[in-house]
Amino acid sequence: MFQYVLRRLAVTIPVFIAITMAVFTLIALAPGDPMASYISPELGTDPAVIERLRHEFGFDQPIPIRYLNWLGQVAQGNLGYRIKTWDPVWPVIQQRFGPTLLLMSTALIIGILIGVPLGVYSALNKYSLPDMALTGMVFLGISTPAFLVGLGSLYLFSLQLDLFPAGGMHTLGKPESLLDTLHHLALPALILSANYIATMLRYTRAAMLDVIGEQYVTTARAKGLSERVVIVRHALRNALIPIVTVIGFSIPNLLAGAVFTETIFAWPGMGSLFIDGVNSRDFPLMMGVTLVTTTAVLLSNLITDVLYAVLNPKIRFGRG
């Protein structure tokens, strides 16, 4: 197992460098000057001051040199300072990471708790009316953009029905409490999990249909085991292998969906923080958020590979 993890890490590190290098280059080539944040609309700023700031931030150097300098600072635990406010980037990200993790983990749990059981039910009732209805819901959930569902839900459940808050993480002017946080979390988490529920339902149904007809499932039934034991211990356990893979590889989709959801619901997470960095051309902030999200995605993929190997007895760690 240890050698298996080391081999996966050996693949993960080059991928990490390639992703951060590509994002760094795209951000550097994007139109606009980060130093514009220091230009006063009324008084203007001396060009010499702008050039000095560009030199201090390293924006006058070639992109490859700037990337190597940034990577060297990251290796020392320094993500730099925000151009917009001069605040250290890492504490700002730490403050926003918790709300994003709460939103994503809640959406992930909702997706698994709803999507997997519905997928099993749909597979056990293949081609029935409930199965066709669930299949229609799957296509609707996958094809509907997250921002469209978010805006529609915000209008209906917050503005019209007044069932959920319109935004934020806590009610202004009131002491913070768990119930208040959950009240604010419910709607954006449900919106973010909608696509995930559809994805989990679809793949669970397909995986269950693949294993239900296997010989070991038929043998388990022939032994007189109850249908619940046959489905849970034999069919679902083997069907979990592709499901775990889907869970791990859906993390990037959750991160992308969180950007829209946090923006729509004013959720104080990393998605809205990244949008703020893009609007202000805050280069260190954008790269700091990219670093954290890239690490989270690659780590989730690594954990998925390990869980896949644990669940699948056919995999030999020495050959992984």
Protein Blocks (a to p, Z undefined) as FASTA:
>chain_A
ZZmmmmmmmmmmmmmmmmmmmmmmmmmmpgcjfklmmpcfklopafklmmmmmmmnopmp
cfklmmmmmmmmmmnopgbjafklopafklmmmmmmmmmmmmmmmmmmmmmmmmmmmmmm
mmmmghiaklmmmmmmmmmmmmpcfklmmmmmmmmmmmmnomacfedjbdehiacdfklm
mmmmmmmmmmmmmmmmmmmmmmmmmmmmmmmmpmklmmmmmnopafklmmmmmmmmmmmm
mmmmmmmmmmmmmmmmmmmmmmmnopacfklmmmmmmmnopaklmmmmmmmmmmmmmmmm
mmmmmmmmmmmmkbcfklZZ
